[in-house]
Amino acid sequence: MLFDYIVIGGGSAGSVLAGRLTEDPAVRVCLLEAGPADKSVLIHCPAGLAVMAKFELNGWGQNTVPQTALNGRQGYQPRGKVLGGSSSINAMVYIRGQHADYEHWAEEGNPGWGWEDVKPYFLRAEHNERGADAWHGEGGPFNVADLRSPNRFSQLFTEAGVQAGHPHNTDFNGATQEGVGMYQVTHRNGERHSAAKGYLTPHLARSNLQVITGAHATRILFEGQRAVGVEYRQGGALHEVRASREVLLSAGALLSPQLLMLSGVGPGAHLQRHGIPVLHDLPGVGQHLHDHPDVVQVFNAPALKDLFGISPAGMLAQLRGVLEWRRSRTGMLTTNFAEAGGFIKSDPAETAPDLQLHFVIGKLVDHGRKTVLGHGYSAHVCLLQPRSRGTVGLATKDPMALPLVDPRFLTDADDMQRMVRGFQRLREILAQPALARFGARELPASAGAQTPAQIEQFIRQYADTIYHPVGTCRMGSGPLDVVDAQLRVHGLAGLRVVDASIMPRIVSGNTNAPTVMIAEKAVDMLRAAA
């Protein structure tokens, strides 16, 4: 089968690419997605994310290698394996990052990626239900909304943050990011609005779009140094599709570098160790992996039955929530759990927030995979600009095997120092009267960590990802960069990488909206090249 473009990965970036490119009826696109269609009610009901997290549904089941700075623990790396990718399983928080993040991208040798360059693509993507203004778009495919039925404790967390001296911020995507407040979410009419629901599934009937699910890409096909197609496995058989223009790799920060290496593109010595012929020695593939390290303080509050929890009253409330959501798409199941949060400084001397907070209206232990009885709340603190860098490598040349993921969390001493200060700043907020008057009690695991040294040990034992891996196919013009500012793979033709792996430096916040922006910008590049 011959198409103009082949998109590998039906996640956030891939959905944007396929939906936008097929707006031109003369352009033929094939989208390959390893997972199924996004039909599960657990995807569309916002609170379904808790069930998906607990049972690791619609994901790859990826873990890290043992982390030396985290007491040798393996971390969890949930990545979506379904149409919509991680936007179909995430907590739906809509954040762009700080304007300075993109200025840094441009300064690192990527013209056209400064804030004023990328802002139009954020606006083009967005339909913000608050309406259009200088900072927000209206009429785009990606729906952004306020929560329909927020929990009262989310607002109480905001009040506690203000009592602790932080400004109240009603728009983290406006003129300034700093402060505490309620998050906007990618919802529409009380349902999750993933990138697939915004860009892809409304257009599945287009005659120039073919979406193949259950299609695990095994290698990119080349003629000389030009990408010409993709081999994929579906139902136990191998198939091929061909591209007359370009192959667009959008498998994410963990799987995009893996597929490049399986195809002979990457660090030559690493490929040779796995018996893979080297097509193009590109040493930066799989390097520069980084992510937001995160740690959680959990509070037990058995009397607060309006928080999520496992108890007779809690189960009855959730049953009522199911009925209300089915009837009117309102009620407690419209929650994203991380309803409130903020961006704060670990030290007043910082020029910009270096920490992000997520307040969760339930007791969250081990990413929600561990069953915890009773009611309570949790609060995350994550480091926005970690210095630690890791790698993604091959475990084997078997394309069905998962890669080796080593973020090297908190191996840089500065990262740990900021996390310790962040833990202390978060505890100050949680101790304010707005929350403290309810008498919730911090769980012993973190309550016993009082001195900086004790807090550091707690972090080493409990910290993990907040699900934002980036950087493994870094954009730039240096010897360890993988793509140029047009997202073309250095030294090859007909191949671009379009996903979070191209970020030269992680954005200061959740990475889903920036990934959508990257794909929107890539569409204009592809149209110009064609």
Order of alpha helices (4+ residues) and beta strands (2+ residues): beta-alpha-beta-alpha-alpha-beta-beta-alpha-alpha-beta-beta-alpha-beta-beta-beta-beta-beta-beta-beta-alpha-beta-alpha-beta-beta-beta-alpha-beta-beta-beta-beta-beta-alpha-alpha-beta-alpha-alpha-beta-beta-alpha
